[in-house]
Amino acid sequence: MEELIDPSSGSWDVELLTQTFRPEDVNMIRTIPVHIEMDDMLAWHYDEKGLFSVKSAYKVQRVGELQR
């Protein structure tokens, strides 16, 4: 997703975010810290058996909503 980061400032490209995402999503994305010195990586949250599923992703989403 490095194309969403302004290379001159090292922060989110707000104009591109606004063109690409809904306003409420832009606000959430902008709260994510940008670390240009780190490489992107794939990651997911798994269940107690170490497996990814829609159910495990849903649980992560629900926990995140409850923590807000």
Backbone as a ProteinNet text record, in pm:
[ID]
protein_1_A
[PRIMARY]
MEELIDPSSGSWDVELLTQTFRPEDVNMIRTIPVHIEMDDMLAWHYDEKGLFSVKSAYKVQRVGELQR
[TERTIARY]
80.5	0	85.5	210.2	299	254.6	172.2	123.7	28	-21.8	-109.8	-32.1	100.2	185.7	256.7	252.9	319.2	469.9	549.8	693.4	766.8	715.9	785.1	764.6	647.4	621.1	633.5	622.7	628.3	501	393	265.1	160.2	39.1	-67.3	-92.1	-118.3	-157.9	-309.5	-349.1	-489.1	-574.2	-523.2	-599.6	-630.4	-532	-553.2	-645.3	-627.9	-718.1	-862.2	-882.6	-1016.7	-1077.4	-994.9	-1043	-1075.1	-1012.6	-1020.8	-1120.8	-1132.6	-1212.3	-1325.9	-1420.1	-1529.4	-1473.4	-1538.4	-1486.3	-1461.9	-1553.2	-1532.7	-1412.9	-1385.9	-1268.2	-1140.3	-1144.7	-1028.2	-988.6	-1086.1	-1056.3	-991	-1038	-978.1	-837.8	-819.3	-687.3	-585.5	-626.9	-533.5	-488.4	-558	-514.1	-404.5	-382.6	-277.9	-142.9	-48.9	83.2	154	226.3	303.6	449.1	505.3	646.8	712.5	761.5	816.1	943	1007.4	1130	1102.7	976	940.1	877.5	907.1	845	705	614	481.4	492.4	396.1	393	248.5	224.4	92.7	78.3	-36.3	-60.5	-209.5	-243.3	-382.5	-389.9	-508.6	-528.4	-590.5	-543.2	-584.8	-665.5	-730.7	-808.1	-719.7	-782.8	-705.2	-634.5	-675.3	-609.2	-499.1	-480.7	-379	-424.8	-556.7	-611.7	-684.2	-677.4	-753.8	-888.6	-993.5	-1126.8	-1204.7	-1316.7	-1403.4	-1449.3	-1476.2	-1519.7	-1411.7	-1285	-1178.4	-1161.4	-1176.3	-1166.8	-1282.7	-1401.3	-1518.3	-1495.5	-1440.4	-1413.2	-1315.9	-1211.5	-1114.9	-1185.4	-1272.1	-1345.5	-1434.8	-1504.6	-1594.2	-1516.7	-1404.3	-1321.7	-1276.2	-1233.9	-1190.9	-1302.6	-1422.8	-1537.7	-1567.8	-1558.4	-1588.6	-1483.1	-1361.4	-1254	-1258.2	-1340.2	-1347.1	-1426.4
-118.3	0	125.6	111.5	227	340.4	310.3	417.7	511.6	471.8	557.7	651.4	642.6	726.6	829.1	952.3	1061.2	1049.6	1022.9	1002.6	1126.3	1244.6	1365.8	1394	1358.9	1386.1	1261.9	1142.2	1019	992.7	1061.4	1039.5	1002.7	974.8	936	1042.2	999.5	1088.7	1107.9	1211.6	1233.5	1250.5	1317.6	1336.4	1201.9	1114.6	982.8	898.6	905.6	833.3	876.9	1006.9	1062.7	1018.7	1005.5	961.6	812.4	737	591.4	531.9	593	533.8	624.6	567	644.3	731.8	846.5	939.5	874.8	788.4	725.5	631.1	568.8	482.8	565.8	678.8	768.2	809.5	845.3	885.4	773.5	651.8	537.6	508.9	511.7	484.8	585.9	712	817.3	801.5	720.1	695.2	588.8	517.1	413.8	481.7	457.5	519.8	470.6	561	527.4	508.2	397	367.3	334.8	437.4	415.1	331.2	320	241.2	91.3	52.5	-88.3	-141.4	-266.2	-330.3	-378.3	-379.6	-435.4	-586	-643.1	-787.7	-833.2	-954.5	-1013.8	-1064.8	-1041.7	-1089.1	-1113.4	-1205.2	-1229.5	-1277.8	-1269.6	-1321.4	-1459.3	-1550.7	-1690	-1728.8	-1844.2	-1892.9	-1973.2	-2033.7	-2108.4	-2230.3	-2276.2	-2388.2	-2341.5	-2209.2	-2155.4	-2140.6	-2145.4	-2136.3	-2004.5	-1953.9	-1834.9	-1879.1	-1808.2	-1834.3	-1703.3	-1703	-1585.9	-1561.6	-1669.4	-1658.3	-1591.7	-1629.7	-1567.9	-1421.1	-1387.7	-1247.5	-1167.3	-1226.5	-1159.9	-1132.1	-1228.9	-1210	-1095.1	-1086.1	-976.2	-842.9	-838.5	-715.9	-676.4	-771.2	-742	-691.2	-752.2	-705.9	-563	-534.2	-398.5	-297.7	-334.7	-244	-218.7	-321.7	-307.8	-225.4	-219.7	-145.9	2.2	43.4	185.5	262.9
0	0	0	-36.7	-31.6	-122.4	-223.5	-310.7	-238.4	-121.9	-42.3	49.9	44.4	129	40.5	83.1	11.6	36.5	-68.3	-48.9	1.9	-27.9	16	164.5	216.4	358.6	445.8	384.1	461.7	540.5	506.2	573.7	469.7	516	425.2	319.2	196.3	87.5	101.5	173.8	208.2	83.2	-16.9	-140.7	-205.2	-214.2	-273.9	-186.7	-55.7	33.4	10.9	0.3	-18.1	-150.6	-253.1	-384.5	-386.7	-296.5	-301.4	-202.7	-84.8	22.2	66.3	139.3	197.8	309.8	337.3	439	575.4	620.8	751.6	751.1	635.3	624.8	619.4	550.6	545.6	687.4	767	905.2	983.2	964.7	1035.6	984.1	852.7	793.9	844.4	852.1	894.8	1038.6	1118.1	1256.4	1263.5	1151.5	1148.4	1129.4	1220.1	1205.1	1078.5	1015	894.9	936.4	895.3	922.8	789.2	721	586.8	587.9	702.3	708.2	721.8	741.3	756.6	628.2	594.8	479.4	515.9	417.5	437.4	455.9	526.7	541.7	551.6	509.6	524.4	667	724.3	860.1	878.1	966.4	998.6	1142.2	1197.2	1331.7	1319.9	1396.7	1387.5	1510.8	1502.6	1615.9	1710.6	1812.6	1912.9	1855.8	1737.1	1670.6	1574.5	1564.3	1475.5	1331.8	1309.6	1174.9	1154.7	1032.5	997.5	943.6	981.3	927.1	926.7	857.2	859.6	1003.5	1075	1214.5	1300	1282.3	1362.2	1325.2	1196.4	1154.9	1213.8	1215.7	1273.6	1422.1	1493.7	1636.9	1659.4	1577	1589.3	1565.8	1464.6	1434.5	1551.4	1609	1722.2	1842.8	1871.8	1984.3	1959.7	1836.5	1802.2	1818.9	1780.8	1796.1	1943.4	2024.4	2167.2	2241	2188.3	2253.7	2221.5	2127.3	2090.1	2189.9
[MASK]
++++++++++++++++++++++++++++++++++++++++++++++++++++++++++++++++++++

